[in-house]
Amino acid sequence: MLSLFEALAAIWMTVADAQSPLPCLSDRPDRLEACTAAIENPALPAETRALVLMSRGQLHLDRLDFAAARADFDAALASTPGDANAHSGRAKAHEMMGDLAAAERDYDAAIEADPWMSGAYLGRAQVRLATGRDEAAIADLGEARRLNPRDPGPMRVRGAYFLDRGDALAAIGELEAAVALNDRDAVGWRLLGLAYLRTGQSAPALAALNRAVDTAPGDVAARRARATALGQLERFAEAVADYSDILAAEPDDNAARRARGVAALRAGDAATAEADFTVLLDARPDDIELLYFRGTGRSSNLRFPGAIEDFTRVLTLAPGNADALSARAAAYLALSEFAAAETDLTAAIDGVPTPDLFRQRAEVRFLARNWAGAADDFARVAEAAPDAAIWRFIAEARAGHDGRAALLAAAQRFGERGWPGAAIRFFLGDGSSEALLAAASAGDPAGASARLSVARTWLGLAADLLGERDRALVWFSEALRDSGDTDPFAMRVANQELYR
């Protein structure tokens, strides 16, 4: 076999030839074609031909053409039997084609020819892990690390091994060490991001996955994991963008389409959500979860008849499903079909009597002017929700009942300071509208708009109870002019009362 110096000398001797191997060994974009031209040169020495064949074989590996890569490494070994690099390259081709036994034999041959080839130990470790021989694989990884301490590969593989076996903390230690050695290791960053996700560390996961995507923009697995991290951080619009990139590359990726639909719902992009779930339902028309999600998207998109159709289909497939009953009730309510909404909520409560369902039915009954029913339902949730005590008082007053006793009990339970204590005090006759509005404006600024919309609606209802209709209309108008986030139920009441 030629020495490296002799092989390079042979290459330089052919540099003037159009079939010179030099371009094949460069970083030119047309390397593959250059390698093929050099191989076709009959004057090329056997050892040089083997080098060129191995170079082209590696290019085929990089381009995922594993059969062509294996053929080139076969030819290289025919020219230079026993070459460690050729055995190692062919082993990788075998491995990627699923022939793990042949891959291990080639890695064995590479190690026998060159016991200091750390990459061959690393490759054999991966094959042994894939065939369930963990102890032998870990030994190979240790040898690879000993031979080349600066190679992040063994640490990355160990990290993947720990991650696969559920030990995310051990994986993080290995993978952090791997990316510290090579901060361009896209796979290492992706695996580290996944390990962080497994331990609930969404922010570090996102940082790692950003590095993975920046380094390898085409890595679909990294984008999918990043979208998961963004979802956990409630950055849903960005998650939708990542899933959209995945679908642009792989339009038939139904898992990504489903995930994008869910993220779009959370991002308020009802049109995208509905479109995604419609595509998925074309293939699985009786998928209860998909029908429910599309119904939710249609409701968010104000397409209430279509939403009712979807929720009805869910209930045909899963009678008594409380989520579908509640969601259909909300759609009926949006269409002012109060009786249908109440029927659905009563059916849901019969199956799962939760406070949320009682609260939802209380609001439906209030809007339907079923004061006694609304008061009864608000009473069921008033112990946990102080505002329900006030709505109960108003409903009882409109039903002609004295609700002061229950309101006094609420005052003792929740106090009369702050919000909504000031409202309790107001309805007990011991407070002013100014104090009520001041209490609504104070506290967490994020909820001030919603509190003010409720306060003005309550003031309008109080004025109406006192027979001051003109004053009531002013308050309802002011409630409806509130900007920012408002309380949907209070707004619906104010609107209904204003145009009653």
Beta strands, then each sheet from edge to edge (+ up, - down):
end
